[in-house]
Amino acid sequence: MEDALARKECGDASVSPSPGRHEEGNEEMGAMLWSVQEAVERQTLQIGASACGATAVIDVLQALGCTVAPETADRCVRTCLRRNEAPLPDYLHSRSQAGATHSQLIEGAEQASGGRVMGRFYHLHPRRRVRLVPWLAQWIRRGAVPVATMNMQKAVPEGEEIPDAWHHQLIFGVGPNAVYMTNPLDVVSEREVHQRLCSESVLLIRREDVMQRLTADTLLSSISEGQCDPRWRTMDVEGQVKQMTCEEDPCDTQPRMTHVSIPAAYSSGVTLFALRSSTLGQELLHTPDLPLL
């Protein structure tokens, strides 16, 4: 695995693993919490359905000297599951919240660590005035542990299928134009990661996932009715579903909708974790948000 990471190319630059922990040097050269070999040995693989957030929290706590059982992390993060067997409106509502938000990760890490660990989230949407790798390198060198909350439906290579969800991944290091992450262990170009970190809070639901739950007695008005989030109406999710059903007419030769867009509970950005009692932890509490571009 580490050899594959070393060979992987990002843009025009070949990315090789940076040795050592909290590497010093030019910000452009990056910084590492773990070496690639350490990440191979220490990373936690996904612990359950929709549990990428809880999985990231386990590795955050490990990096900060705390050890917790997977079930403890999952309980503290309060992972939400998809209601796959529910009628279409309830299924869509569950999809908008499945997994965890950055707030749940922060609360989960604090609770699972007995208050020792704190987190601070930095929004990257709308677009911020920041160069991602140097910014991350600066915090990693000081001991912060970053977790990216990304819309994986952004920056999809041409010809590849659009992923089905957002994703939380621990960032264990950065190199020139590259970001190293766990679950799965990967190195991704700075540009690609930044695109996924700068996204509206929207989730695309595949056509087949909508149509297979649509029945003759489905009350489409309940998609928006009773929802506290006004985006269910402003995005006209009900109208999108109706349009999709009209396209089922075999006489219709127009291109079909591939997805329905729904509101997502998640915000794209980076959470930095640190020990609450540390100077770094206190600084994170008082650092201003990243300025808008």
Buried (B, 14 or more C-beta within 10 A) or exposed (E): EBEEBEEBEBEEEEBBBBEEBEBEEEBEBBBBBBBBEBBBEBBBEBBEEBBBBBBBBBBBBBBBEBEBEBEBBBBBBBBBEBBEEEBBBBBBBBBBBBBBBBBBBBBBBBBBBEEBBBBBBBBBBEEBEBEBBBBBBEBBBBBBBBBBBBBBBBBBEEEEEEBBBBBBBBBBBBBBBBBBBBBEBBBBBBBBBBBBBBBBBBBBBBBEBBBEBBEEEBEBEBBBEEBEBEBBBEBBBBBBBEEBBEEEEEEEEEEEBEBBBBBBBBBBBBBBBBBBEBEBBBBBEEEEEBEEE
